[in-house]
Amino acid sequence: MGKPTIAAKQPAVLTLDPGTYYWCRCGRSKTQPFCDGSHTGSEFAPLEFTIAERKQVALCQCKHTGNPPFCDGTHKTL
């Protein structure tokens, strides 16, 4: 698989309501950190994840996390 585009070198800290979300893996989405379909035609696909209760999360925007879709601090080494 090719390398994703680094959308930002800091996480998106958001409060999410319960539901299903699609995290952008390619880094090209204009609605970071969520997928907008910009991966079409590439080998990338969004990552579906579910939030069970309203909570604050830090979603990765560098696309190199070892714990997708959540930030693990990898952006600090890029």
C-alpha positions as CSV (number, residue, x, y, z in Angstrom):
1,M,0.0,0.0,0.0
2,G,1.2,3.5,-0.8
3,K,1.9,6.2,1.8
4,P,-1.0,8.4,2.9
5,T,-0.9,12.2,2.6
6,I,-0.2,13.8,6.0
7,A,-3.3,16.0,6.5
8,A,-1.9,17.6,9.7
9,K,0.7,16.9,12.3
10,Q,-1.7,17.2,15.3
11,P,-4.8,15.2,16.2
12,A,-8.3,16.4,15.7
13,V,-9.7,16.6,19.2
14,L,-13.5,16.3,18.9
15,T,-16.5,15.4,21.1
16,L,-18.4,12.7,19.2
17,D,-22.0,11.6,19.8
18,P,-22.8,7.9,19.6
19,G,-22.8,6.6,16.1
20,T,-20.8,5.2,13.2
21,Y,-18.0,7.3,11.7
22,Y,-15.6,6.8,8.7
23,W,-12.0,8.0,9.4
24,C,-10.0,9.1,6.3
25,R,-7.0,6.8,5.7
26,C,-5.7,8.5,2.6
27,G,-5.2,12.0,4.0
28,R,-6.8,13.7,1.0
29,S,-10.3,14.3,2.4
30,K,-11.4,17.9,2.7
31,T,-13.5,17.0,5.7
32,Q,-10.6,15.7,7.9
33,P,-10.4,13.6,9.9
34,F,-13.5,12.0,8.2
35,C,-13.8,10.5,4.8
36,D,-15.3,12.5,1.9
37,G,-14.6,9.9,-0.8
38,S,-11.3,11.5,-2.0
39,H,-9.7,8.1,-1.9
40,T,-11.7,6.9,-4.9
41,G,-9.4,5.3,-7.4
42,S,-6.6,4.7,-4.9
43,E,-5.8,1.6,-2.8
44,F,-7.1,3.4,0.3
45,A,-10.5,2.9,2.0
46,P,-12.0,4.6,5.0
47,L,-11.9,3.0,8.4
48,E,-15.4,2.5,9.9
49,F,-15.5,2.9,13.7
50,T,-18.3,3.2,16.3
51,I,-18.7,5.4,19.3
52,A,-21.0,3.9,21.9
53,E,-21.4,7.0,24.2
54,R,-20.7,10.7,23.8
55,K,-17.0,11.3,24.5
56,Q,-14.0,13.4,23.5
57,V,-11.5,11.7,21.2
58,A,-8.2,12.6,19.5
59,L,-8.4,11.3,15.9
60,C,-5.2,10.9,14.0
61,Q,-4.6,13.3,11.1
62,C,-1.0,12.3,10.2
63,K,-2.4,8.9,9.0
64,H,0.6,7.0,10.5
65,T,-0.9,6.1,13.9
66,G,-0.4,2.5,15.2
67,N,-3.9,2.7,16.8
68,P,-6.2,4.0,14.0
69,P,-8.3,6.1,14.0
70,F,-7.0,7.4,17.3
71,C,-3.8,9.5,17.7
72,D,-0.9,7.7,19.4
73,G,1.6,10.6,19.1
74,T,3.4,9.3,15.9
75,H,3.0,12.7,14.3
76,K,5.7,14.0,16.7
77,T,8.3,11.8,14.8
78,L,7.3,12.8,11.2
